[in-house]
């Protein structure tokens, strides 16, 4: 296991980007103007490099990682903040985005466990 965190809060507008297949994660330190749009997670250490060989699990649903933005590891370590984009992209257009295979989004709920392995 490279990384694991738990969703401990859900902003009122957190599902707003789901039509664009995007989910925003942020630690407790989310700026006031963004907190309503984020899934709030525990800030935990990333134990190793995140690569396209890894998978993201949301509870029991697994997603292949298709591309890793250059700032994903640092942002998770420092802020718990990345964007998950479920579009199958193989180009990292945004440095703080983790790109995942293009399939139906999981149900993100309070206490959901996110694991990268």
C-alpha positions in Angstrom: 0.0 0.0 0.0 1.4 3.4 -1.0 -1.3 5.7 0.4 -4.6 5.5 2.3 -7.0 8.1 3.5 -10.6 8.4 4.7 -13.3 10.8 3.6 -14.4 12.5 6.8 -16.5 15.4 5.4 -18.3 16.2 2.2 -18.8 19.8 1.0 -22.4 20.9 0.0 -21.3 21.2 -3.6 -18.7 18.4 -3.7 -20.7 16.5 -6.3 -20.8 19.5 -8.7 -17.9 18.3 -10.8 -19.1 14.7 -11.2 -20.6 15.5 -14.6 -17.1 16.3 -15.7 -15.9 13.1 -14.0 -13.8 15.0 -11.5 -13.6 14.8 -7.7 -11.6 17.2 -5.5 -9.9 16.0 -2.3 -8.6 18.3 0.3 -7.3 18.0 3.9 -8.7 19.9 6.9 -6.9 23.0 5.7 -9.1 23.5 2.6 -9.5 27.3 2.0 -12.9 28.6 3.0 -13.9 29.4 -0.6 -13.2 25.8 -1.7 -14.4 23.7 1.2 -18.0 23.4 -0.2 -16.6 21.8 -3.4 -14.3 19.3 -1.7 -14.3 15.9 -0.2 -12.4 16.4 3.1 -9.8 13.7 3.8 -7.2 12.9 6.5 -3.8 14.2 5.5 -1.6 11.0 5.4 1.9 10.3 4.2 2.5 8.8 0.7 4.8 5.9 1.1 6.4 5.6 -2.3 6.0 6.8 -5.9 2.6 6.7 -7.4 2.8 5.3 -11.0 0.6 4.0 -13.8 1.2 0.5 -12.4 -0.8 1.4 -9.3 -4.6 1.3 -8.8 -6.9 3.5 -6.7 -9.5 1.8 -4.7 -12.5 3.6 -3.4 -14.0 1.2 -0.8 -14.2 -1.9 -2.9 -14.2 -0.4 -6.4 -10.8 -0.4 -8.2 -9.6 2.0 -10.9 -6.5 1.8 -13.0 -4.3 4.9 -12.8 -3.7 6.2 -16.4 -1.5 9.2 -15.6 0.0 10.9 -12.5 0.4 14.6 -12.4 3.9 15.8 -11.3 2.6 17.4 -8.0 0.3 14.6 -6.9 2.6 13.0 -4.3 3.7 16.4 -2.8 0.2 17.7 -2.7 -1.2 14.6 -1.0 1.6 14.7 1.6 1.4 18.5 2.3 -2.3 19.3 1.8 -4.3 16.1 1.2 -5.3 18.0 -2.0 -5.6 16.5 -5.5 -8.1 16.2 -8.2 -9.3 12.7 -9.3 -10.3 12.7 -12.9 -12.0 9.6 -14.2 -11.5 10.2 -18.0 -8.8 7.7 -18.9 -6.4 10.5 -19.9 -2.8 9.6 -20.6 -1.6 13.2 -20.6 -1.2 15.0 -17.3 -2.7 18.4 -18.2 -2.8 19.4 -14.5 0.1 18.7 -12.2 -2.1 18.1 -9.2 -4.4 15.6 -10.9 -4.5 11.8 -10.7 -6.0 10.5 -13.9 -8.0 7.2 -13.7 -9.6 4.9 -16.1 -12.9 6.1 -17.8 -15.6 4.2 -16.0 -18.5 5.1 -13.7 -17.5 7.1 -10.7 -17.7 5.4 -7.3 -20.1 6.5 -4.6 -18.0 8.8 -2.4 -19.5 8.9 1.1 -18.4 9.8 4.6 -16.0 7.2 5.9 -15.2 5.9 2.4 -11.6 4.6 2.3 -9.3 5.6 -0.6 -6.3 3.4 -1.2 -3.5 3.6 -3.7 -1.7 0.2 -4.1 
